[in-house]
Amino acid sequence: MRYSKRMGQVFLQSRRIAEYEVDLLGVPGTVLEIGPGHGVLTKILIDRGFEVTAVEKDRYIFQELQPIRSRNLNLINMDFLDMAPGSYDYIIGNIPYSISSPIIFKLYEFEFQRSVIMVQKEFAEKIAYPNDMSRLHVNAHVRYSVELKRYVSRRNFNPQPEVDSAILVLEKKKYEEPYPMDFLDSVLIQMFSKKRKKLSNIFDICPEDLADKRPSNLTVSEILGLARLLFDSGFSARR
């Protein structure tokens, strides 16, 4: 079996886990699969009656997928991160650990009901229920409702990675803050690059009840409220 260390490729071997992922989607519809690899998920999706668009960056693996072509499968040889946004009922994929964050943010450009993705365990926990607040958690929270469904042992992959994985279910939220997402992210970058400092030492403008708190001790609601205050005051976040 061919794989690329440079691209961080590991391939799910367990049909049982793949069946579980597909079960989380719902009734058959249109589905975008990110990085189909050797087609474990792809074949199940086709058998279940989904209309599958599978985008695979690796041209060698793309060629290996050709024998499973069917009228319900559209294979695309390109990087998902370069893909034009589209509309699907679902998005599914076992995501390369090294590009999990870019993929999470790219997903929001697409229209979908539900996304089921498998990522590194530590990454999933940072999004779903972090011990300390983080830029990643806030950015995910304003975009999605997130549920960590289960952990998956590293033994289910080839080559076997050094860490376990976890399956996340994402459902899009409507973004309702008065400031652009880029503004929020700029605030988060400034905030969490100095996360050991008190907020009063990071921002000139800060609510009195938050002044002595550090970024990692804030709630998402408090962070969004602070961003609103900064935005209304004409604050220009520095990257």
Sequence and secondary structure as in RCSB ss.txt:
>XXXX:A:sequence
MRYSKRMGQVFLQSRRIAEYEVDLLGVPGTVLEIGPGHGVLTKILIDRGFEVTAVEKDRYIFQELQPIRSRNLNL
INMDFLDMAPGSYDYIIGNIPYSISSPIIFKLYEFEFQRSVIMVQKEFAEKIAYPNDMSRLHVNAHVRYSVELKR
YVSRRNFNPQPEVDSAILVLEKKKYEEPYPMDFLDSVLIQMFSKKRKKLSNIFDICPEDLADKRPSNLTVSEILG
LARLLFDSGFSARR
>XXXX:A:secstr
    TTTT  EE  HHHHHHHHHTT SS EEEEE  TTSHHHHHHHHTT EEEEEE  HHHHHHTGGG  TTEEE
EES GGGS   B SEEEEE  GGGHHHHHHHHTTSB SEEEEEEEHHHHHHHHS SS  HHHHHHHHHEEEEEEE
EE GGGEES  SS EEEEEEEE     SS HHHHHHHHHHHHTTTTS GGGT SS  GGGTT  GGG  HHHHHH
HHHHHHHTT     
